[in-house]
Amino acid sequence: MSPGKKDDIEAHSIENTPINQFRLTLDGENHNVPISAGDTLLKAALAAGIDAPHSCTKGRCGTCMSWLRSGDVSMDSNRALSPNNIERGYVLACQSRPSSNTPLWLDFDL
């Protein structure tokens, strides 16, 4: 294998490596929250001892609505969000999972 090919494979592997922590802002405080593959942002925050706002955890009530300042997520459901909220970058933490290795910043201080 030529050196260029190995570098391409390593770069591709790094790009597809899921994040293992994210930044969360709540009540003016920033937290670095560890997250396991497949977990929602809310599940990770609660596991880290952060009292993030939530209620139904099904994507219906909107209590966990937060602003995704950076990063990429996929939402299992977004019934509580209007198209305008989604366009403005709001997500439901209970339904959001990281979808890339881009550093992620979730802000509950709306």
Beta strands, then each sheet from edge to edge (+ up, - down):
strand 1: 21-26
strand 2: 29-34
strand 3: 65-70
strand 4: 73-75
strand 5: 90-92
strand 6: 96-98
strand 7: 105-107
sheet 1: 2+ 1- 7- 3+ 5-
sheet 2: 4+ 6-
end
